[in-house]
Amino acid sequence: MKRDEAPQDNIAMYHGGRKALYAVADEGKFEITQSSGWSVEEMATLQAVDEFERLEREAYQEWCEGKSSPLGVWMYRRRMSIATLSQCTGFWQWSIKRHLKSDVFKTLSPQKIALYCDILDITAEELFNPKEPK
Amino acid sequence: MSKPFVHSHAAHCESGVVSSLLTHAGYPISEAMAFGIGNGLTFAYLPIVKIDGMPLVAYRMPPKSILKTVEKRLGLDVKIKKYSNSQSAREDLIKMVDEGKLVGLQTSVYWLPYFPPEMRFHFNAHNLVVYGKNDTGFLISDPVFEHPVEVEYHALDKARFARGVFAPKGACYTIEKIPEKIDLVKAVKKAINRTCNMMLYTPFPWVGLRGIGMMKRAILKLPNHPHKRYASLYLGHIIRMQEEIGTGGGGFRLMYAAFLSECAEVLGRDELKTASSMMGEVGDKWRVFALSCSKACKGNTYSVEEIAQKLQECRDSEERVYRFLKGLKL
């Protein structure tokens, strides 16, 4: 990649920042070049963000209908999967799946709720009443 | 030690931090050189290790490996500390900063407030440098950002004690001693040979060129997956691992090309310039591969054969570089 071939797509998610890339400068040497982003990277990142937002909206809908617990909404809002949440809390994946059920969630001990609040960086009040996704 | 710290913009966090720390300690070294000597380059495809349900694809070595390898090759004395709670970690960091030390930290990406919201994911092996403090927080030089930033005490605690895979546990490191004589020529030769051997002759099927072949076979099987969205998410995941996570561009191949061209001067061998431009072409091929993946993510019609073909080209041209380097008998 030559220096003038470095992508300059001004992608929105950099918020005006730039990233360093290596490209061939004038004398055939590789040097650090500033790039304002590549649309390919933007597409892939936004795809991942969108997927989490879609799951969050689904979880919110299910919570409103009383089908599942508010934990799912917060899990996806914090961009976690069941596997990630399991690694962070130390709970087994199958027990997190149980906690995602509305009736099981209501019976959780204050210690478990406190651990979830700590990991998700929210208060218990917020955990039980998630706001509507944007 | 009251020399002012100079922030420099780098392509990758760990090599950038190692370069910053060493340069400040009196041994100026470029980011690419730190990356090369630290044997940062690799390829690994681990279908068993899942990141949000997707296989791990890595273009560089695991976290802290660059730091430790550079320490070994240059004979440095690096002190790594971990903590059991955030209180003592913060107090110790304040103490070190007051002593005028430059401290490297391992943190999570998700909990760093200065990261753009779209780019915040749960990745625990980010690296940055703390070079000072003020009343409310620490002054931070994050090598992948253009300018230094400021982070409040509480926010940094959260990022240093994030849990999960690669949990940092408050890890911080300082360079205590640099030997008076460093044999850079020997270090460079060893590093190049090690990387070539790993990529060409690894016994593990998921590492090196064999790993690229494994990923290719996985891509060819994508149309058989029962979930329609999976193929698109999978290809998007590969692009992110290559271009965003750990950055570098072209899966770190462009940075390695920069390393090889520096080596040409260190060793006084012009053949390494040829190797450098060959590696540059490899980086470009990886970018072409990412581009064809992204077309497949967007549109509905695509052929996995074509994407696999692009990947095969990356693999073949990489093999030529490593064989060429082996042939130089460094």
HADDOCK unambig.tbl for C-alpha pairs under 7 A between the chains (distance, minus, plus):
assign (segid A and resid 1 and name CA) (segid B and resid 280 and name CA) 6.86 0.50 0.50
assign (segid A and resid 1 and name CA) (segid B and resid 284 and name CA) 6.09 0.50 0.50
assign (segid A and resid 13 and name CA) (segid B and resid 116 and name CA) 6.49 0.50 0.50
assign (segid A and resid 13 and name CA) (segid B and resid 118 and name CA) 6.04 0.50 0.50
assign (segid A and resid 14 and name CA) (segid B and resid 116 and name CA) 6.48 0.50 0.50
assign (segid A and resid 18 and name CA) (segid B and resid 146 and name CA) 6.57 0.50 0.50
assign (segid A and resid 19 and name CA) (segid B and resid 144 and name CA) 6.59 0.50 0.50
assign (segid A and resid 19 and name CA) (segid B and resid 145 and name CA) 6.81 0.50 0.50
assign (segid A and resid 20 and name CA) (segid B and resid 9 and name CA) 6.48 0.50 0.50
assign (segid A and resid 20 and name CA) (segid B and resid 10 and name CA) 5.64 0.50 0.50
assign (segid A and resid 20 and name CA) (segid B and resid 11 and name CA) 4.72 0.50 0.50
assign (segid A and resid 20 and name CA) (segid B and resid 144 and name CA) 6.95 0.50 0.50
assign (segid A and resid 21 and name CA) (segid B and resid 11 and name CA) 5.55 0.50 0.50
assign (segid A and resid 21 and name CA) (segid B and resid 248 and name CA) 6.22 0.50 0.50
assign (segid A and resid 21 and name CA) (segid B and resid 249 and name CA) 6.09 0.50 0.50
assign (segid A and resid 22 and name CA) (segid B and resid 254 and name CA) 5.64 0.50 0.50
assign (segid A and resid 22 and name CA) (segid B and resid 255 and name CA) 5.78 0.50 0.50
assign (segid A and resid 29 and name CA) (segid B and resid 261 and name CA) 6.99 0.50 0.50
assign (segid A and resid 30 and name CA) (segid B and resid 258 and name CA) 4.87 0.50 0.50
assign (segid A and resid 31 and name CA) (segid B and resid 258 and name CA) 6.91 0.50 0.50
assign (segid A and resid 40 and name CA) (segid B and resid 291 and name CA) 6.36 0.50 0.50
assign (segid A and resid 40 and name CA) (segid B and resid 294 and name CA) 6.07 0.50 0.50
assign (segid A and resid 41 and name CA) (segid B and resid 239 and name CA) 6.74 0.50 0.50
assign (segid A and resid 41 and name CA) (segid B and resid 240 and name CA) 6.52 0.50 0.50
assign (segid A and resid 41 and name CA) (segid B and resid 243 and name CA) 6.21 0.50 0.50
assign (segid A and resid 41 and name CA) (segid B and resid 244 and name CA) 6.60 0.50 0.50
assign (segid A and resid 44 and name CA) (segid B and resid 236 and name CA) 4.78 0.50 0.50
assign (segid A and resid 44 and name CA) (segid B and resid 237 and name CA) 6.97 0.50 0.50
assign (segid A and resid 44 and name CA) (segid B and resid 239 and name CA) 6.34 0.50 0.50
assign (segid A and resid 44 and name CA) (segid B and resid 240 and name CA) 6.00 0.50 0.50
assign (segid A and resid 45 and name CA) (segid B and resid 240 and name CA) 6.42 0.50 0.50
assign (segid A and resid 49 and name CA) (segid B and resid 118 and name CA) 6.74 0.50 0.50
assign (segid A and resid 79 and name CA) (segid B and resid 121 and name CA) 6.62 0.50 0.50
assign (segid A and resid 81 and name CA) (segid B and resid 52 and name CA) 5.68 0.50 0.50
assign (segid A and resid 83 and name CA) (segid B and resid 52 and name CA) 6.74 0.50 0.50
assign (segid A and resid 84 and name CA) (segid B and resid 164 and name CA) 6.82 0.50 0.50
assign (segid A and resid 87 and name CA) (segid B and resid 164 and name CA) 4.51 0.50 0.50
assign (segid A and resid 87 and name CA) (segid B and resid 165 and name CA) 6.62 0.50 0.50
assign (segid A and resid 88 and name CA) (segid B and resid 163 and name CA) 4.75 0.50 0.50
assign (segid A and resid 88 and name CA) (segid B and resid 164 and name CA) 4.29 0.50 0.50
